Amino acid sequence: GSVNPQRDIDDLNAELVFSDLISVEKRLGKLANDLKRGHKEVVDEVKFLERLKTSLEANQPLRSLDLTPDEHKAIRGFEFLSLKPVLWVINIGEKDLSRRGEIEKSFAPTSHSEFYAVSAEIEAEIAELPEADRPAFLSDLGIAEPALFGMIRHIYHLSGLISFFTAGEPEVRAWTVPRGARAPQAAGVIHSDFEKGFIRAEVVHFDRLKEFGNIHKAKEKGQLRLEGKEYVVQDGDVILFRFNV
């Protein structure tokens, strides 16, 4: 058939919606029997699922609904497909690489979904090149980085996640936390003792660290900040946690 990305997106969305509708109707059928037996405690669940059903019957993915945290928790066990955020990857030709941004914006934006244009052919060529030859190849094409890096950023953004770094003599490591996590919560990802005994965090953003070359020079220039328990960790922070247990 003809190439029509928007049609393909609509068709796939419809399949996800239909799958979720079947799950909702199956659950409502069971709850209807419970109501007949006098189990009034399921009334609220029935009302909520009827709301979801109305959206699905209108071919609206569940991710388009403004659900509360409690409502998200209530339906976690269903693992609804249309509730999940979506990254639509659009395959384009080499001649369209300079128009990537324009192409991505040409698709109708929807809730909790993003569009990312890549050239699968070019990415395959990049993957086959020796590591040392890739920068020159990317530069010749006017590409800043392999598409995989951008895809990872999109996925993190859609998932509500960020990364921070710890750096020491043994290793440099990235850690993943929810966007909005405070310093003690981030420390707890490394070890629960770090969170329990949190004292403070010494923080410098990676961009500033890269500018100065190392943590000691960043500290000399006053770029190493002392942050307390209320500090909201930022994507790209390099953090040294001080704790006592």
C-alpha positions in Angstrom: 0.0 0.0 0.0 0.9 3.7 0.0 3.2 5.2 2.6 1.1 7.1 5.1 2.7 7.4 8.6 -0.3 9.2 10.1 -2.6 6.4 8.9 -0.3 3.8 10.4 -0.2 5.7 13.7 -4.1 5.9 13.8 -4.4 2.2 13.0 -1.9 1.2 15.7 -3.6 3.5 18.2 -7.0 1.9 17.3 -5.6 -1.6 18.0 -4.3 -0.6 21.4 -7.6 1.1 22.3 -9.6 -2.0 21.2 -7.4 -4.3 23.3 -8.0 -2.1 26.4 -11.7 -1.9 25.6 -12.0 -5.7 25.7 -10.2 -5.8 29.1 -12.5 -3.1 30.5 -15.7 -4.9 29.3 -14.5 -8.2 30.7 -14.0 -6.6 34.1 -17.3 -4.8 34.0 -19.1 -8.1 33.2 -17.6 -9.6 36.3 -18.5 -6.6 38.5 -22.1 -6.7 37.1 -22.4 -10.1 38.6 -21.0 -8.9 41.9 -23.6 -6.1 42.0 -26.4 -8.6 41.4 -25.1 -10.4 44.5 -25.3 -7.2 46.5 -21.6 -6.3 46.7 -22.1 -2.6 46.8 -18.3 -2.0 47.5 -17.7 -2.4 43.7 -19.9 0.6 42.8 -17.0 3.1 42.6 -14.9 0.8 40.5 -17.8 0.3 38.1 -18.2 4.1 37.7 -14.5 4.5 37.1 -14.4 1.7 34.5 -17.5 3.1 32.8 -15.6 6.4 32.4 -12.6 4.5 30.8 -15.0 2.6 28.6 -16.6 5.9 27.3 -13.1 7.2 26.3 -12.2 3.9 24.6 -15.4 3.7 22.7 -14.7 7.2 21.4 -11.3 5.8 20.1 -9.4 7.9 22.7 -6.3 6.3 24.3 -6.4 6.2 28.0 -3.2 8.3 28.2 -5.4 11.2 27.0 -7.4 11.1 30.2 -6.4 13.3 33.2 -6.1 10.6 35.8 -5.2 11.2 39.4 -2.3 9.3 41.0 -4.8 7.2 42.9 -6.7 6.3 39.7 -3.4 5.3 38.0 -2.7 3.1 41.0 -6.1 1.5 40.9 -5.7 0.3 37.3 -2.0 -0.6 37.4 -2.8 -4.3 37.4 -4.6 -4.1 34.1 -1.5 -2.9 32.2 -3.6 -1.0 29.7 -1.6 -0.6 26.5 -3.2 2.7 25.5 -2.3 4.2 28.9 1.4 3.9 28.2 3.4 6.9 26.8 4.4 6.4 23.2 7.5 7.4 21.2 6.7 7.3 17.4 9.9 6.8 15.4 9.5 8.0 11.9 11.9 6.5 9.3 13.1 9.1 6.8 15.6 9.2 3.9 19.0 10.8 3.9 17.8 13.7 1.9 15.2 14.6 4.6 17.7 14.7 7.5 17.9 18.5 7.4 14.1 18.6 7.8 13.9 16.3 10.8 12.4 19.0 13.1 9.9 20.1 10.5 8.8 16.5 9.9 8.4 15.8 13.6 6.2 18.8 14.0 4.0 17.8 11.0 2.3 15.1 13.1 -0.6 16.1 15.3 0.6 16.2 18.9 -1.2 13.9 21.4 -1.0 13.5 25.1 2.0 11.6 26.4 3.4 10.9 23.0 6.3 12.3 21.0 7.7 12.0 17.5 11.3 11.3 16.5 12.5 11.2 12.9 15.5 9.0 12.0 17.1 7.5 9.0 17.3 3.7 9.6 19.7 3.4 6.6 22.1 6.0 7.9 22.0 4.5 11.4 22.8 1.1 10.0 25.9 2.6 8.3 26.9 4.3 11.5 26.7 1.1 13.5 29.0 -0.7 11.0 31.7 2.0 11.2 34.7 1.8 13.6 34.1 4.0 16.7 37.0 6.4 15.6 35.4 7.0 12.2 31.9 7.9 13.4 32.4 11.6 14.4 33.6 12.5 10.9 30.8 10.6 9.2 28.2 12.3 11.4 29.8 15.7 10.8 29.7 15.2 7.0 25.9 14.5 7.2 25.3 17.4 9.6 24.2 15.0 12.4 25.1 15.9 15.9 24.8 12.3 17.3 23.5 8.8 16.5 19.7 8.6 16.7 19.9 6.1 19.6 21.1 8.9 22.0 18.1 11.1 21.1 15.7 8.1 21.4 17.0 7.5 24.9 16.3 11.1 25.9 12.8 11.0 24.5 12.1 7.8 26.4 13.4 9.2 29.6 11.3 12.3 29.1 8.1 10.4 28.4 8.7 8.1 31.4 9.3 11.0 33.7 12.8 10.0 34.5 16.2 11.8 34.8 19.8 10.7 35.3 22.4 11.9 37.8 26.0 10.9 38.1 28.4 9.8 40.9 32.1 10.0 40.2 35.0 8.6 42.2 38.3 6.7 41.8 36.7 3.3 41.1 34.1 4.4 38.5 31.8 7.0 37.1 28.2 5.8 37.1 24.7 7.1 36.0 21.7 6.6 38.2 18.0 6.9 37.2 15.4 8.6 39.4 11.9 10.0 38.8 11.8 13.7 37.7 11.2 15.8 40.9 13.2 13.4 43.2 14.9 15.2 46.1 18.5 14.6 47.2 17.8 12.0 49.9 15.6 9.9 47.5 18.3 10.0 44.9 20.9 8.9 47.5 18.6 6.0 48.4 18.8 4.7 44.9 22.5 4.0 45.5 22.0 2.5 48.9 19.3 2.7 51.5 21.9 3.8 54.2 22.7 6.9 52.1 19.0 8.0 52.4 18.6 7.2 56.0 21.8 9.0 57.1 21.7 11.8 54.5 23.5 14.9 55.6 24.0 17.0 52.5 24.9 16.7 48.8 27.8 18.3 47.0 26.5 19.1 43.5 27.9 20.4 40.2 26.1 20.0 36.8 27.9 17.9 34.2 28.1 20.9 31.8 29.9 23.0 34.4 32.2 20.1 35.3 33.1 19.5 31.7 33.9 23.2 31.4 36.4 23.1 34.3 37.8 19.7 33.6 37.6 18.1 37.1 35.7 18.3 40.4 38.6 20.1 42.2 38.8 23.0 39.7 35.0 23.3 39.7 35.2 23.6 43.5 37.9 26.2 43.3 35.7 28.3 41.0 32.8 28.1 43.4 30.7 25.8 41.1 30.4 23.0 43.7 27.2 23.7 45.6 26.1 22.3 49.0 22.5 21.2 48.9 20.2 19.9 51.7 17.3 17.5 51.9 14.9 19.7 49.9 17.1 19.9 46.8 15.4 18.7 43.7 17.9 16.7 41.6 18.4 18.0 38.1 19.1 15.9 35.0 22.9 15.8 34.5 23.8 16.6 38.1 27.1 15.1 39.4 26.6 14.5 43.1 28.7 13.5 46.1 26.5 12.4 49.0 27.6 13.0 52.6 25.9 10.7 55.0 26.2 9.2 58.5 24.9 5.8 59.7 
